[in-house]
Structure formats: C-alpha cells, structure tokens
Amino acid sequence: MKKKRIALYLAATLVGSSAVLSAAPHVVMAASSDASVVSSITSAFEQKKTTLTVKMTSSQLSRINDLLDSASANADPYARYTLNRVDTEYSVRGSNATVRFTISYLENKQQADYVTAQAKATLKTIIKAGMSQEEKVKVIHDYIVKKFAYDDSMTRYSAYEGLTTGTTVCQGYTLLGYRMLTLAGIENRMVEGVAGGQAHIWNKVKLDGNWYNLDMTWDDPTPDRKNEVSYSYYLVTDKLLARDHTWTRKNIPAATADYRTLLAKKATTSAKHRNLLAAIGGEITASTATLKQKVLSSIANGKTELTVQHDFNTASPKTVLDQVMKACKETGIQNVRYGYQIADNGMAIIKFAFDY
C-alpha cells in the first residue's frame, strides 16, 4: 500500500509584525514575567480567542516569537495543532510595551466544539459495555480510517474538515484520534515527524503501561477504498515505525513492547483476545521459514484459505513466496493461489487459497 506523501500544517505561523498600535487598547492583560506572558497566550490559544492584548517589557517584546513558541508548546495538543497564524502589533513607551495578538485557527471555537460533540456521539455508538481499552482503541482506529479519505488536494488540515467533507490530511486524522482516545479515557500523544520525506504527525497510545505508535493515516489505503482498513501501522514499536518514519525522540515515550506478541499470549486463554488478534490480522510471521510452516500447516489441516500478516522488511516478496510455493508443490496439493498487499514499512497481508 503506497501512501501519498503527507502534508502537515504544524501549529502557528508566528509573525512579528512591524505595525505599531495607533492607541493603547482599552482592555489589556498585565504580565510581568515571561511565565505570565506565556500563560496568558497559552490560555488564549486554548480558549480559541481571536484577539489578545498583553502588557509586557520591551525586552519581552524583543523575544516575542520565543514566547509564542513556548505558549504553543504548553497548550493542549488539540489547541496547538489547530493554530493557524498569529500576528502582532505593538506600542512601546520606554521600557514598557503593549502587544496585541490577532490569532486565527484551523478550527474556530464553534468548529472545535462540533468535533467534540461528534466524537462524544460516535463513542456512544461504537463503544459497547464491557469493552477493554484495547478494544476501544481498535474501534476508534477503524472508525476514523473508514470515515476519512486522504485529502489529495492537501488543503484540508483539521478534524472538522474531515468530519464535514470526508477528507483531510494526517493532521485531521490525528486530531480526531487524539480527541476520541482522550474522551475514551486512553492516554495518548501527538507525535511530529517526517514520513516519506515530508512533515507528518500520528498518535502514540498507552495501553497496560506500554506505549505504541498508531498511524491511522498510513493505515488508510490510498486511493481510498471504502471501508477497507489496514493494520500495518497499528500499535507498532518505534523500531518498526522507524523503517519509514523519523522523529525527534526527546521527551517522547519510547514504544518498545511488541503488541501482537503480548496479545497472542492473552489469546491462549481468552476468546475475546483471540477475536481481537484475528481482527487485526493475527500474529506476524517474520521469516520465510515461519511463513512456510504456517502455509504447510494449513495444507496439512485441509484448510481452503489462509490469511497471514508477514513482515517482508527489505526481503524480496517474490523470492520469499517462490520458496513457499516450492514447498507447497512437494505436498502434492493440486493448486495454491495467493495475493498480497504490502505497506511502505514492508508489512504485508497475504491471502492464500488452496485447491485439493
């Protein structure tokens, strides 16, 4: 599954304007320290205010873009990644300055409230009584992948646009994921990085004390195939994600646990976990030998079909599958057919059909 490269509008375009206020605004917020300036701006971002006036020192004014960066970093992730642009105007009297911020957003307050309302309503529908956190993550993942189609025009960046038009880029997928996961009580982060040579963003999810990467954009086939969901980037380790994603790992929780291995252990004694494992494609075979063994076992048991998730990594699919087919011929089976879809990270879903 080749993914069209990702567009991303990260946070705000911070512009220190040269415009000077013609008169001091009537309503201002006084801020005497860097921390109070940052706090005032952060609060405005989270409340979706479109204007804000703050009194500060001329020294702080000279560092205004740094203070804006800090305010953006301190804001709630959903607020941070729906910022669009911040413009400044100011007046200076001696060592004091009055700064007016004009702020625009990818989603205004009404639109952000709409996203929250839709997320809550959807969760009531898709989350059933008794569901585990793992099951909640899956239904949220599947809902978003099915709901959205990747925006080939790369002009729609928000969850609101995704919900109202059906299309958005990675930012919209991740924003809605963050909102729904948070509302469902699942701790998660939004992680900035690069995928395919361009800026990208995805979720990181905490389950049973372990962190996992969840990239819903790259689990959505392009061009869009209605109701089709991939799990190649579903709760994966940093090691696997790093095959085609890069990111700064400082202050980002590491994802080292293999989710499918842990799920397979639970599946040995739990029907619920067996069903969940099967729903995401089952255990992953990571060598030609294990893939061959799984196929030969299916033939020995008289199965007519087999779907398996295989990690080709950098191996040639043709070389691997030629070896599997050679082993099948030695069983005397009449015919073996297969087809597969491979993701950019080397993960593939292979479907076998057996004729006896």
C-alpha positions in Angstrom: 0.0 0.0 0.0 1.8 3.1 -1.2 0.9 6.2 0.7 0.6 9.6 -0.9 3.1 11.8 0.8 1.9 13.7 3.8 1.1 17.4 4.1 1.2 19.0 7.6 0.4 22.4 8.9 2.2 22.4 12.2 0.9 24.8 14.8 1.0 28.5 14.1 2.8 30.7 11.6 4.2 33.2 14.1 4.7 36.7 12.6 6.2 39.6 14.5 4.6 42.4 12.7 6.2 45.8 12.3 2.8 47.5 12.8 2.5 49.9 15.7 -0.7 50.3 17.6 -2.3 53.7 17.0 -3.6 53.8 20.5 -3.3 51.7 23.6 -6.2 49.1 23.6 -8.9 49.6 26.2 -8.6 46.1 27.7 -5.2 44.6 28.5 -3.8 41.8 30.5 -0.7 42.8 32.6 2.1 40.3 32.6 5.3 41.0 34.5 7.3 37.8 33.9 8.0 35.5 30.9 5.9 32.8 32.6 2.9 35.0 33.0 3.2 36.2 29.3 3.4 32.6 28.1 0.5 31.6 30.4 -1.7 34.4 29.1 -1.1 33.5 25.5 -1.5 29.8 26.1 -4.8 30.4 27.8 -5.9 32.4 24.7 -4.9 29.6 22.4 -6.9 27.0 24.4 -10.0 29.3 24.6 -9.7 30.0 20.9 -9.6 33.7 21.4 -9.1 35.7 18.2 -7.5 38.8 19.9 -5.5 39.3 23.0 -3.7 42.3 24.3 -0.8 42.0 26.9 1.4 44.5 28.6 5.0 43.4 28.9 8.5 44.8 28.9 10.3 45.9 25.8 12.8 43.1 26.5 10.0 40.6 26.3 8.7 42.2 23.1 12.2 41.6 21.5 11.7 37.9 22.3 8.1 37.7 21.4 8.5 34.8 18.9 10.3 32.7 21.5 7.5 33.4 24.0 4.9 32.5 21.3 6.7 29.2 20.7 6.7 28.4 24.4 2.9 29.2 24.6 2.2 26.9 21.7 4.3 24.1 23.2 2.5 24.5 26.6 -1.0 24.5 25.0 -3.2 21.4 25.0 -2.2 19.3 21.9 -5.6 19.8 20.2 -5.3 23.6 20.6 -1.7 23.6 19.5 -2.3 21.7 16.3 -5.3 23.8 15.3 -3.4 27.1 15.5 -3.1 28.7 12.1 -1.5 32.1 12.4 -0.5 34.7 15.0 0.1 38.4 14.0 1.4 41.0 16.4 1.0 44.8 16.7 2.7 46.8 19.5 3.3 50.2 21.0 6.4 51.0 23.2 6.8 53.6 25.9 10.2 53.5 27.5 10.8 50.0 28.9 7.1 49.0 28.6 5.3 47.6 25.7 1.7 46.8 24.8 1.2 44.0 22.3 -2.0 43.0 20.6 -2.2 39.5 19.1 -4.5 38.6 16.3 -5.0 34.8 16.2 -6.5 32.6 13.5 -7.2 28.8 13.8 -7.7 25.8 11.5 -10.8 25.3 13.6 -12.6 28.1 15.4 -14.3 27.5 18.7 -17.6 26.6 17.2 -16.0 24.1 14.9 -13.8 22.6 17.6 -16.9 22.2 19.8 -18.6 20.5 16.8 -15.7 18.0 16.7 -16.0 17.3 20.4 -19.8 16.8 20.2 -19.5 14.4 17.2 -16.7 12.5 18.9 -18.8 12.0 22.0 -21.8 10.9 20.0 -19.8 8.5 18.0 -18.2 7.0 21.0 -21.6 6.3 22.5 -22.3 4.3 19.3 -19.1 2.3 18.8 -18.1 1.6 22.4 -20.1 -1.2 24.0 -20.4 -2.1 27.6 -17.6 -4.2 28.9 -15.1 -3.2 26.2 -11.4 -3.2 27.2 -9.1 -0.3 26.5 -7.6 -2.4 23.6 -11.0 -2.9 22.0 -11.7 0.8 22.4 -8.5 1.7 20.5 -9.4 -0.6 17.7 -13.0 0.7 17.2 -11.7 4.3 17.3 -8.9 3.4 14.8 -11.3 1.7 12.5 -14.0 4.4 12.7 -11.5 7.1 11.7 -9.9 5.1 8.9 -13.3 4.3 7.4 -14.7 7.8 8.0 -11.9 9.7 6.3 -10.3 9.6 2.9 -6.9 11.1 2.5 -7.1 14.7 1.0 -5.2 14.5 -2.3 -5.5 18.3 -2.7 -3.6 18.7 0.6 -5.7 21.7 1.6 -7.8 20.3 4.5 -5.9 20.0 7.8 -8.5 19.7 10.5 -10.7 17.1 12.1 -13.6 19.4 11.5 -13.0 19.4 7.7 -12.6 15.6 7.8 -16.0 15.2 9.6 -17.8 17.7 7.3 -16.2 16.9 4.0 -15.0 13.4 4.5 -11.4 14.2 3.6 -8.4 15.6 5.4 -4.6 15.1 5.7 -2.7 13.4 8.6 -3.3 16.3 10.9 -7.1 15.8 10.7 -6.8 12.0 11.3 -4.5 12.6 14.3 -6.6 15.4 15.8 -9.8 13.3 15.8 -7.8 10.4 17.1 -6.5 12.5 20.0 -9.9 13.8 20.8 -11.7 10.4 20.7 -9.0 8.5 22.5 -8.8 11.1 25.2 -12.6 11.2 25.7 -12.5 7.4 25.9 -10.0 7.6 28.8 -7.0 6.4 26.8 -3.7 8.3 27.4 -2.2 9.4 24.1 0.2 11.8 22.5 0.5 13.5 19.1 4.0 13.0 17.6 5.5 15.2 14.9 8.0 13.7 12.5 8.8 13.0 8.8 7.4 10.2 6.6 8.2 9.9 3.0 10.4 13.0 3.1 7.6 15.3 4.3 6.2 16.5 7.6 3.8 14.1 9.2 2.0 13.5 12.5 0.5 10.5 14.2 -0.7 9.3 17.6 1.1 7.4 20.3 -1.1 5.4 22.7 -0.5 3.9 26.1 -2.1 0.5 26.9 -1.3 -1.6 30.0 1.7 0.6 30.8 3.2 0.3 27.3 3.4 2.9 24.6 2.7 2.1 21.0 2.6 4.1 17.7 -0.8 4.4 16.0 -0.7 5.9 12.5 -4.2 6.0 11.2 -3.3 8.0 8.1 -0.9 5.3 6.9 -3.5 2.6 7.8 -5.9 4.2 5.3 -5.3 2.9 1.8 -4.8 5.5 -1.0 -6.6 5.9 -3.3 -9.4 5.4 -0.8 -11.1 2.0 -0.7 -14.4 2.3 1.1 -14.5 0.5 4.4 -11.0 -1.0 4.0 -8.7 -0.9 7.0 -5.0 -1.8 7.2 -3.2 -2.6 10.4 0.4 -2.3 9.2 0.9 0.8 11.5 -1.4 -0.3 14.3 0.1 -0.2 17.8 3.7 -0.8 16.4 7.1 -0.3 18.0 9.4 2.5 17.4 11.8 0.1 15.7 9.2 -0.9 13.1 7.8 2.6 12.6 11.4 3.9 12.1 11.6 2.0 8.8 9.8 4.8 7.1 9.2 7.5 9.8 11.7 9.7 11.6 11.1 11.9 14.6 12.9 13.6 17.5 12.6 11.2 20.4 13.4 13.6 23.2 10.5 13.9 25.7 8.6 11.3 23.6 7.8 8.0 25.4 9.5 5.0 23.8 7.5 2.3 22.2 9.4 -1.0 22.7 6.8 -3.6 23.5 5.6 -5.9 20.7 1.8 -5.5 21.0 0.9 -8.6 18.9 3.2 -10.8 20.9 1.6 -9.7 24.1 -1.9 -10.1 22.6 -1.1 -13.6 21.4 -0.2 -14.6 24.9 -3.5 -13.3 26.2 -5.3 -15.1 23.3 -4.1 -18.5 24.6 -6.6 -18.3 27.4 -9.1 -15.6 26.3 -11.6 -15.8 23.4 -12.0 -12.0 23.5 -8.3 -11.6 22.8 -8.3 -14.3 20.2 -11.0 -12.5 18.3 -9.1 -9.2 18.7 -5.9 -10.8 17.4 -7.7 -12.3 14.4 -9.4 -8.9 13.6 -6.0 -7.2 13.2 -4.5 -9.9 11.0 -3.2 -12.3 13.6 0.4 -12.9 14.6 3.1 -11.7 12.3 5.5 -14.1 10.6 8.9 -12.5 10.2 10.9 -15.1 8.3 10.5 -17.3 5.3 10.6 -20.4 7.5 7.8 -19.4 9.7 5.6 -18.3 6.8 6.3 -21.6 5.1 5.4 -23.5 8.3 2.1 -21.7 8.6 1.2 -22.4 5.0 2.2 -26.1 5.2 0.2 -26.5 8.4 -2.9 -25.1 6.7 -2.5 -27.6 3.9 -2.0 -30.4 6.3 -5.2 -29.5 8.1 -7.1 -29.3 4.8 -7.9 -25.6 5.0 -9.1 -23.9 1.8 -7.9 -20.4 2.8 -5.3 -18.7 4.9 -4.7 -15.0 5.6 -1.4 -14.2 7.2 0.4 -11.0 8.0 4.0 -11.2 7.0 6.9 -8.9 7.6 9.0 -8.8 4.4 11.1 -5.9 5.8 13.7 -5.5 3.0 13.3 -9.0 1.6 12.0 -9.6 -1.9 8.4 -10.7 -1.8 8.9 -12.8 -5.0 11.9 -14.6 -3.5 10.1 -15.4 -0.3 6.9 -16.6 -1.9 8.7 -18.6 -4.6 10.3 -20.6 -1.7 6.9 -21.1 -0.1 5.3 -22.2 -3.4 8.2 -24.7 -3.9 7.5 -26.2 -0.5 3.8 -26.4 -1.3 4.4 -28.4 -4.5 6.2 -31.1 -2.5 2.9 -31.8 -0.6 1.1 -32.9 -3.7 -1.6 -30.3 -3.4 -3.4 -29.5 -6.7 -3.1 -25.7 -6.7 -2.1 -22.8 -4.4 -3.0 -19.2 -5.2 -2.0 -16.1 -3.4 -2.3 -12.3 -3.5 -0.8 -9.7 -1.2 -0.8 -6.0 -0.3 2.4 -4.6 1.0 2.9 -1.4 3.0 5.8 1.0 2.9 7.2 -0.5 6.0 7.4 -4.0 4.5 4.4 -5.4 6.3 2.0 -7.3 4.1 -1.3 -9.1 4.3 -1.1 -12.3 2.2 -4.2 -14.3 1.2 -3.7 -17.9 0.2 -6.3 -20.2 -1.4 -5.8 -24.0 -1.6 -7.3 -26.5 -4.1 -7.1 -30.2 -3.2 
